[in-house]
């Protein structure tokens, strides 16, 4: 459901704490946002960053929720979060940083198509991304049992909790260290600019200008 923005005169931007935080601030600073207080204060949650501009900081997975419900007009979030949480927001731009991949991997030497796995029925796959995982395997016409974890996903095959994993990978070094082999690339991800659908109409000038300037410094 679309929700109306709270204040038509202020642009509220949700920025994720975590791995995309520094890159987000660097990009916003390039287009004139005053982000000094954000760099200095890791406890405060809302910041005034210029006339008519407010930044909300939150956990990455919550950014699309704040944007969908109008608590923020726009936000910066990883594509992996968008794919997993499927919020009703508008994706405006690929911001070109925070690159990573969602991959499917299994232990080295163990092919997921081998008969030893087929006879088990639904193969077990451990992941932080249950929706992405189900969508991927359903698209292949394969049945899997998804085991949702929040800790080190690479541990699951080592202790026979799962036959494979779906997780984020950048260089692939973590997979190698845990004797895992990438079997498929599910998605290529990076930071994206998103917007509330109502805000995109009511605050079109502000959001379009934000999008234009961000594209200028990322191209």
C-alpha positions as CSV (number, residue, x, y, z in Angstrom):
1,X,0.0,0.0,0.0
2,X,1.3,3.5,-0.9
3,X,1.7,5.8,2.0
4,X,1.9,9.6,1.8
5,X,5.1,11.4,2.8
6,X,4.9,13.1,6.2
7,X,6.2,16.6,5.2
8,X,6.0,17.9,1.6
9,X,8.7,20.4,2.2
10,X,11.4,18.1,3.4
11,X,13.3,15.3,1.6
12,X,13.9,12.4,3.9
13,X,16.6,9.9,2.8
14,X,17.2,6.5,4.5
15,X,20.8,5.4,4.5
16,X,21.9,1.9,5.7
17,X,24.4,1.4,8.5
18,X,26.9,-1.3,7.8
19,X,28.9,-2.1,4.7
20,X,27.2,0.5,2.4
21,X,27.4,3.3,5.0
22,X,30.7,4.8,4.1
23,X,30.1,4.6,0.4
24,X,26.7,6.2,0.8
25,X,28.2,9.1,2.7
26,X,31.0,9.6,0.2
27,X,28.5,9.8,-2.6
28,X,26.2,12.2,-0.8
29,X,29.1,14.4,0.2
30,X,30.0,14.7,-3.4
31,X,26.6,16.2,-4.2
32,X,26.7,18.7,-1.3
33,X,25.1,16.9,1.6
34,X,26.7,17.8,5.0
35,X,27.5,14.4,6.3
36,X,30.2,15.3,8.9
37,X,27.9,14.6,11.9
38,X,27.0,11.2,10.4
39,X,30.6,10.2,10.3
40,X,31.2,11.3,13.9
41,X,28.1,10.0,15.6
42,X,27.3,6.3,15.3
43,X,24.4,6.4,17.9
44,X,22.2,9.1,16.6
45,X,19.6,8.0,14.1
46,X,18.3,11.1,12.3
47,X,20.4,14.0,11.0
48,X,19.7,17.4,9.4
49,X,22.1,17.6,6.5
50,X,21.1,20.9,4.9
51,X,18.0,23.0,4.4
52,X,15.1,20.7,3.7
53,X,17.1,17.5,3.9
54,X,17.0,14.8,6.6
55,X,18.9,11.6,6.7
56,X,17.6,8.6,8.6
57,X,20.1,5.8,9.4
58,X,18.9,2.2,10.0
59,X,19.8,-1.4,9.4
60,X,20.1,-2.3,5.7
61,X,17.1,-4.6,5.6
62,X,14.8,-1.9,7.1
63,X,15.6,0.7,4.5
64,X,13.0,-0.5,1.9
65,X,10.3,-0.7,4.7
66,X,10.9,2.9,5.7
67,X,10.7,4.0,2.1
68,X,7.6,1.9,1.3
69,X,5.6,3.3,4.2
70,X,6.7,6.9,3.6
71,X,8.8,7.4,6.7
72,X,11.6,8.2,4.1
73,X,11.0,9.6,0.6
74,X,14.0,7.8,-0.8
75,X,16.8,5.5,0.3
76,X,20.0,3.8,-0.5
77,X,20.0,0.0,-0.3
78,X,21.7,-3.1,-1.7
79,X,20.0,-4.9,-4.6
80,X,20.2,-8.1,-2.6
81,X,17.9,-6.5,0.0
82,X,15.5,-5.4,-2.7
83,X,15.4,-8.9,-4.2
84,X,14.9,-10.6,-0.8
85,X,12.3,-8.3,0.8
86,X,10.3,-7.4,-2.3
87,X,9.0,-4.1,-1.0
88,X,6.7,-1.9,-3.0
89,X,9.2,0.8,-3.9
90,X,10.5,2.4,-7.1
91,X,14.1,1.7,-8.1
92,X,15.7,4.8,-9.5
93,X,19.4,4.2,-10.1
94,X,22.3,1.9,-9.8
95,X,24.8,3.8,-7.7
96,X,27.7,1.7,-8.7
97,X,29.3,0.8,-5.4
98,X,29.0,-2.0,-2.9
99,X,29.3,-4.6,-5.6
100,X,28.8,-8.2,-4.7
101,X,27.1,-11.3,-6.0
102,X,24.5,-13.8,-4.6
103,X,25.8,-17.2,-5.4
104,X,24.9,-20.9,-4.9
105,X,27.7,-23.0,-3.6
106,X,28.3,-26.6,-2.4
107,X,31.3,-28.4,-0.9
108,X,34.2,-29.0,-3.2
109,X,33.9,-32.3,-5.1
110,X,30.2,-32.6,-4.4
111,X,28.1,-32.0,-7.4
112,X,24.5,-31.1,-6.4
113,X,23.2,-33.0,-9.4
114,X,24.8,-36.3,-8.3
115,X,22.6,-39.2,-7.5
116,X,23.7,-39.2,-3.9
117,X,21.8,-35.9,-3.5
118,X,18.9,-36.8,-5.7
119,X,17.8,-39.7,-3.5
120,X,17.5,-37.4,-0.5
121,X,14.5,-35.7,-2.0
122,X,14.4,-32.0,-1.3
123,X,18.0,-30.8,-1.0
124,X,18.7,-28.6,2.0
125,X,20.1,-25.1,1.3
126,X,21.3,-22.8,4.1
127,X,21.0,-19.1,3.5
128,X,20.3,-15.6,4.8
129,X,18.1,-15.1,1.7
130,X,15.2,-17.5,1.8
131,X,13.1,-15.7,-0.8
132,X,15.9,-15.3,-3.3
133,X,16.8,-19.0,-2.8
134,X,13.3,-20.3,-3.2
135,X,12.7,-18.1,-6.3
136,X,16.0,-19.3,-7.9
137,X,15.3,-23.0,-7.4
138,X,11.7,-22.8,-8.3
139,X,12.7,-21.1,-11.5
140,X,14.8,-24.2,-12.2
141,X,12.0,-26.5,-11.4
142,X,13.9,-27.9,-8.4
143,X,12.6,-28.5,-4.9
144,X,14.8,-27.5,-2.0
145,X,14.3,-27.2,1.7
146,X,15.5,-23.7,2.8
147,X,17.2,-23.4,6.1
148,X,17.4,-19.7,7.2
149,X,20.5,-18.8,9.2
150,X,21.9,-15.5,10.5
151,X,25.4,-16.5,11.3
152,X,28.2,-18.0,9.2
153,X,26.4,-19.7,6.4
154,X,29.6,-21.5,5.3
155,X,29.4,-23.7,8.4
156,X,26.2,-25.4,7.4
157,X,27.7,-27.9,4.9
158,X,30.6,-28.7,7.2
159,X,28.3,-30.0,9.9
160,X,25.8,-31.6,7.5
161,X,23.1,-29.1,8.2
162,X,22.7,-28.4,4.5
163,X,24.1,-29.7,1.2
164,X,24.6,-26.2,-0.2
165,X,24.4,-22.5,0.6
166,X,23.2,-19.3,-1.0
167,X,25.1,-16.3,0.2
168,X,26.9,-13.1,-0.8
169,X,30.3,-13.4,-2.4
170,X,32.7,-10.7,-3.5
171,X,36.1,-12.2,-4.3
172,X,35.1,-15.8,-3.5
173,X,37.9,-16.2,-1.0
174,X,35.6,-17.1,1.9
175,X,34.1,-19.9,-0.2
176,X,37.6,-21.3,-0.9
177,X,38.6,-21.1,2.7
178,X,35.6,-23.2,3.6
179,X,36.2,-25.7,0.7
180,X,33.1,-24.5,-1.1
181,X,32.7,-24.2,-4.9
182,X,30.5,-21.7,-6.6
183,X,27.9,-23.6,-8.7
184,X,25.8,-20.7,-10.0
185,X,25.6,-16.9,-9.9
186,X,22.1,-16.0,-8.9
187,X,22.3,-12.2,-9.0
188,X,24.9,-9.3,-9.3
189,X,24.2,-6.7,-6.7
190,X,25.2,-3.1,-5.9
191,X,23.8,-0.1,-4.1
192,X,20.6,1.3,-5.5
193,X,18.6,4.5,-5.0
194,X,15.0,3.8,-4.3
195,X,11.9,6.0,-3.7
196,X,8.5,5.9,-2.2
197,X,5.9,5.8,-5.0
198,X,3.8,8.6,-3.6
199,X,6.8,10.8,-2.8
200,X,8.0,10.3,-6.4
201,X,4.8,12.2,-7.5
202,X,4.5,14.8,-4.7
203,X,8.2,15.5,-4.4
204,X,9.1,14.9,-8.0
205,X,11.4,17.9,-8.3
206,X,13.5,17.1,-5.2
207,X,13.8,13.4,-6.0
208,X,14.5,13.9,-9.7
209,X,17.2,16.4,-8.8
210,X,18.7,14.0,-6.2
211,X,18.7,11.2,-8.8
212,X,20.2,13.4,-11.5
213,X,23.1,14.6,-9.3
214,X,23.8,11.1,-8.0
215,X,24.0,9.7,-11.5
216,X,26.4,12.5,-12.5
217,X,28.9,11.5,-9.8
218,X,28.6,7.8,-10.4
219,X,28.9,7.7,-14.2
